[in-house]
């Protein structure tokens, strides 16, 4: 895990300096109403899963139990795959994420 957290720090720094990722992530929305976990946190968690080639949402759940990832995505607590499922569900305009 320690190697991954070091890589996450480097990756996060690169994304924020090069693309201002946090600013763009804060502008995201999804189909949920009054979510406890922000759409930005869900997006950043999914980006982490993609970038580090996690094989499943269950693996992402396990990694979300670690405070370094919760801190990086800006979540106050870990969340489960049902949060991901509801966040990624289609809304009325047939778009999944909007900025």
N, C-alpha and C positions, 0 to 999 in steps of 0.2 A: 504494500500500500504506500509506503513512503516514496518510492520511485514515482508512482502515479501522482501523488500530491505535488511533488516537485515539478513534474511535467505540466500539471494543471496550472500551477502558478505561472510558469513560462508561457503557456498557451494563452492564458487569460490576459497577461500583460501584452502579448503580441496583438490579440484581437481588439483590446481596448485602445491601444495606441494606433494601430493601423486602420481600424474600421469604426471606432467608437461604438462597439457592440452594445455596451450597457445602455447607452442613450436610445439606440434603436429598439432594443429588447423592451425597455420601459413603455414604448409606444404600442406594443402589441396588445391585441385583445382576442378573446375567443368566445364561444357560445355560452359559457357559464354566466350565471347572474350572481353577483356578490360572492366571488370565489374567496376561499380562505387562503389559497396558494395562488399567487399572481401568475398571469399568463407568461410574464417575463421569466419567472422562476421555472415554469414548466418547459419553456423553450430552451433555456440554458441547460437544464437537466438533460433534455433530449439531444442537444448539441454535444454535451459531454459524452453521452452514450454513443453517438455517431463517431465523434472524433477519436475516442479510445476503443472503438470497435467492440462494444459490449454485446454479447450474444443475445440478450433478452432483457425485457423489462424487469424480470426478477433480479437479474444482476444489477440493474440500475437501482432497484429497491435496496439491495444490500449495500451499495455504495452510498446511497442517500442517508444511511444510518451514521455515516461518518461526518463529523462537524465540518471538516474542510470543504466538502462538497456543498453542504447546506449553506455555508458562509459564501462560497463562490456564486451560487445561484441566487442568493438573497432570500432563502426560505427560513422561516423561523423554526421550522421543524421538518422532519422527514415526511414524505408523503408516499402513498402506495400507487400501484398501477391503476386503480380506479380513478384517481385524479388525472392521470395521463389519458385514460379512456374518455372521460367526460370532457376534458380540455380539447382533445383531438376530434371529438364528434362534430359532425357537420351542422352548421347553423342554417337558418332559413334561406340565406342568399347563396347556399352551396359553396361557401368558402370555409376553409378550416381555420386559417389564421388571417387576421387583417392587421394592417399597420396604418 
